[in-house]
Amino acid sequence: MSTRQPASAPPPRDAAATQTTSVALAAAALPEAARAWLKHLEQNRRYSPHTLGAYQRDLKRLVHLAQDKPLQSLVNGHIRQFLARLHGQGLGPRSLARVLASWRGFYKWWAPQSGMALNPATDVRAPKAPRGLPKALSVDQTQALLEAPVLLARTDPISLRDRAIFELFYSSGVRLSELVGLDMQYIQTKEHTSGGWINLAEREVHVLGKGGKRRTVPIGTQALEALARWLALRPQLALAQLPTTDAVALFVGARGRRISPRVVQLQLAKLALQAGLPTHVHPHVLRHSFASHVLQSAQDLRAVQEMLGHANISTTQLYTKLDFQHLAKAYDTAHPRAGRKS
């Protein structure tokens, strides 16, 4: 068994709505209850800054749409009307579903405290969106990416860091937010407590995922070797005087601080172009590739669910459809009568 673990268009409709309401949303002030809910999610539920930012924008939409109406006075009909207005402004089904989930979560937390009889977002449904399959690279494409000559030939700290990042993505299937939050080891001080970290001796990565759920995922040999080479040169980038959260970061940027998600996205996209891949590659593609390739080999849906940190196995089951799609394509290509009419 291999030691490498799996391997000018018009603007979207949502863009128009975002542009027309951005000024109003920026000016909208959140009431104390909304701020308290966001603080609760941050401190007690350990939601990521990205998720909190999205919820904050969704609540500002609610305040903007409600105009002078207090949030506790809203009823089911208001919520339906607001969703219809957002849909008319160009928000698609996925964006509307996220907005509705934010509103429903807020009222679920706040309605009992404020004396509201009901959650006004209950029983309101967003338009259904077709659920697309996750985009994954083939095994050959993944190998071409991770073994691109431009990546293997360089030995500077940035290149070794990038190689370690991409190998770890594909080896463990972690999310981008989880990867940039990793520390070199577990640490707990007054200033910082590790959310995620690696244990090279045990060949494991410990992750704090969505909803504050922890999981442990094995690290493959090639990822371990790439991590060891990066850690040997990490001091060349890390600054001497840094806050603890940056000083213990597994991956740091050119300025010595914890690497940002945007840097990882840009570096991966650049490598994919240099490797000649015919598709845009972002970090989640490597996560999808990890899941798809493990499932193709092991056929263990529960194990893949656990490694990905999916709360619902129906999310993981999408990869079985992706696997069947791959098999069907191979059949159509290889079978001598697959494309012929009788």
N, C-alpha and C positions, 0 to 999 in steps of 0.2 A: 504493500500500500504506500502510495506517495506520502511524503512528509509534508508536502505543501497542502494546506487546506484551501477549499474553495474560496475556484478561480473566477429681400426686405419685405417680412410678413406684416399684415395689419395687426395692430395691438389687440390683445384679448378684450372681450367685452367688459371684464372686471376693471380694466384700466380706465375706461371712460368714467365709471362710477367713482373710482378712487380719485381721479383728477378733479371732478366736479364737487366733491365733498371734502377734499383734504383741508382746505382753509377753515371750513366750519368745524370739522372734527378737531383740528389743532386748537381751536379757541374754546371748545366745549370743556367745561369744568366738571369733573366727576363729583357726585355727592359723597358725603362721608361714608355712607353704607357701602358704596361701590369700592372705595379705597380700602375699607376694612376687609372686604371679601378678597381683594387682590392680596392684601397683606397676609390673610389667612392661608391662601393658596401657596404663597411664597414660604412662609415660616412653618406651617404645619403639614402641608402636602408636598413641599419641596418641588414645586413646579419650576420649569426652566424659565430663564429670562425671555426666551423666544415665545413661549406659550403665554406667559404673563403679558407680554407686549401685545399679542393678538387679542387677548381677553380685554385689555384696556381699550384698544381701538373699537372693539365690538360694543363695549359699554358706552363709549362716547357716541357711537352711532345711535344707541338707544336714547341717550339724553338729548341728542340733536333732533331726533324724530319726535320725541315727546314734547319738545318745545317748552311751554310753561307748565305742563302737567307734572305733578310730583310722581316719581316712579312707583310709589305705593298706591297711586290711584289708577294705575293701568290695569286693564282687564284683557281677557282673551281676544276680544275684537280688535283692540289696539295693536296687539302683537301681530295678528294676521294682516292688518292694514299696513304696518311698518314693513313687514316682509315683502308685501306686494309692491310697495314703493321702491324698496331696494332692488327687487327683481326688475322693475321698470327702468331703473337707472343703469341696469346692465350687469348686476351681480349674478353669477352663475349658480347652479344648484349646490356645488361643493362649498362655495363661500357662504351661501345662505344657510346651509346646514351648520357650518361652524359658528356663524353669528347666532343662530337659534340655540345652539348648544351652550354658548356663553350666557345668553340671557336666561335660559332655563336653569343653568347651574347657579347663577347669581340669586335668582328668586327662590330656588330650593333652599339655599342657605339663609336668605334674608326674610322671606315671607313669615316663618314662624316667629322671628324676633320682632317684626314690625306689626304683628297682629293682623296680617292679611289673611283672608279666609282661604284663598287658593293661590297657587302659582299660575300667573296669567299665561305663561308659556307652555303650560301642560296641554297636551293633545294638539298642539300646532305642529304641522309637518312642513318641512321644506320640500321643494320639487325634487323628485328623484333624479340622481345622476347615474349614468352607466358606470359601473365599476370596472375600470381598465385593469389589465394585467400589469404586474410590476415589470419594469424593464431591466433585464439582466444581460450580461455579456455571455457569450459562449465560453467554453473552457479554453479554446484556442485564442480567443480575443483577450481573455484574462491573462493568459500566459504571455501574449504579445505585449500587453501593457506592463506587467510586472517585470518582464525580462527585456524591456526595450533597451537597446545598446546605449542610448543617451542617458538612461538611468543607471545602468550597471557600470559605465565607464567613469563616472565622477565619484570622487572621494572627499569632496568638501563637506562641511557640516550640514549645509542646507540640503544637499542632495541625499546624504545619508539619513537625515531626518525625514525627508519626503518618502524615501524608500521604506523606512520603518513604518511610517503612517499608512502607506498603501498596503503593505504586507499585513499589518495588524487589522486594517479594515476587512480585507478578504479572509483572513484567518479566523476572525472572531465574529464578524457580522455586527459590530457595534454601530450605534447611530453616531452621526457627526457631533452632536452635542455631548454625547457620552465620551467620545474620544478626546475632544479638546479639554474635557474636564478631568482627565486621568492624571494622577500623581505618580511619581517614581516609586513610592511605597506608601503604605498607610501612615497617616500622621494625624494626631489630635492635639491641638493646642487651643489657647484662648482665642487666637486669631483665625484659626483655620482647622476644619475637620474634613478629611478626605471623603469625597463622594465616590470616587472610583480610583483604582490603582492597579498596578501590575505586580505580579509575584513571579519573577523569572525562575526562581528555584523550583516552584511548583508548576511552572508552565501554565499560569492562569492569569486572566484579567478579571478583576472584580468591578462591577458596574452598578451605578445607581441609575435605574431607568425611569420611565414614565410613572407618575404616581408614587414616586419614592420606593419602587420595588427593586430589590437587589437581586443580582444574578451573577454567577461565575461561569466563565466560558474558557475552554482550553485554548492555548496558543500553539500554533504549529511551529515546526522546527525552523522553517525559513523566516518566519516572522520573529522568532526568538533571536536568530542570528542577526537579523537586520536591526533589532532593538539594541542588541549588545554593541554593534558597531556605532550606532547613533549615540548611545550613552557614553561611549568612550570619548566622543568629541563634543558632547553637549556643553561642557564647561567653556568652550570657545565662544558660545553664543550667550550663555546665561550671565547676567550681571551679578556682581558681588552683593550690592545693596538693593534688595528687592523686598516687597511685601511677601509674607509667607505663602500666600496663594500662588504667586508667580515663582517663588524660589523652589517650590517642590513640584512644579508642573513637569509632566513627562515630556511634553513637546512645547518648545518655545520658538518665538519668531526671531527675525533678524535683529530686533532691538532687545532681546533677552527676556521679554515677558511671555506669559502664557499665550500660545498661538491662538489666533482668532479663527472662527469657522470660515470666514471669507477667504483667508489665505489658503486654507486647505482646499477649498473649492477651486480657486484659481490655479493652484499648482497641479491639481489632478486634471483639470481641463487642458492645461498646457501640455502635460505629459501625453494625454490621449491623442492630441494633434500630432505631437512628435512621433508617437508610435504608429501613426497612420490608421487609427481606428476610424471606421466610417460613421461613428455616432458620437454625440456629446456624452461625456462621462462625468457624472457628479458623484459625490460620496455614497449616496443611497443606492446607486447602481452596483457598487461593490458589495453592499449589504445584501441586495437582491441576488447577486451572483453567488455569494456565499450560501444563501439559503437554497437556491435552486440546485447548485452543484452537490451540496450535502444530501439533499432530498433525492436527487437522481441516484446517488451512490448507496445511501443507507435506507431509503424508504421508511424513515422513522419520523412521522409527522410530529409526534409529541416531543421528541428530542429537539427538533428544529424550533418548535414553538418555545421551548424553554430557553434555548440559546439566543433566540431573537428577543425574548422578553415580551411576547404577545400575550395580552390578557385573554383574548378570545381566539380559540383555535380556528375559527372561520377565517380570520385574517391570514393565518399560516396556510390554510387550504388553497389560497390563491396560487401558491407555488406548485401545487399538483396540476393545476390547469396550465401553468407555464411549462411544466415538464411534459404534459401531453402534447402541447403545441409544438415543442421541440421534436418529439417523437413523430408527430404527424408530418412535420416538414421533412424529416429524414426519410420517412416512408415515401412521400411524394417525389423526393429526389432520387431514391434508390430503386424503388419497385418499377419493373419494366412496363407494367400496365396501369400504374397508379393514375396517370393523367390521360388515359385513353378512354374514349367512349366505346361501348360495345355495339 
